[in-house]
Amino acid sequence: VVGGYLVTNRMLAMFKRK
């Protein structure tokens, strides 16, 4: 599922930015 992967990637990116 690419959509799910994109969502997870976005969440990780936000968390990393923190």
CORSULNOR-V792931 format. One line per field, one symbol per residue. psi: psi as a letter, one per 40 degrees, with the letter a starting at -180 (. if undefined). Layout:
psi: ???
//
This chain:
psi: hdddddddddddddddd.
//
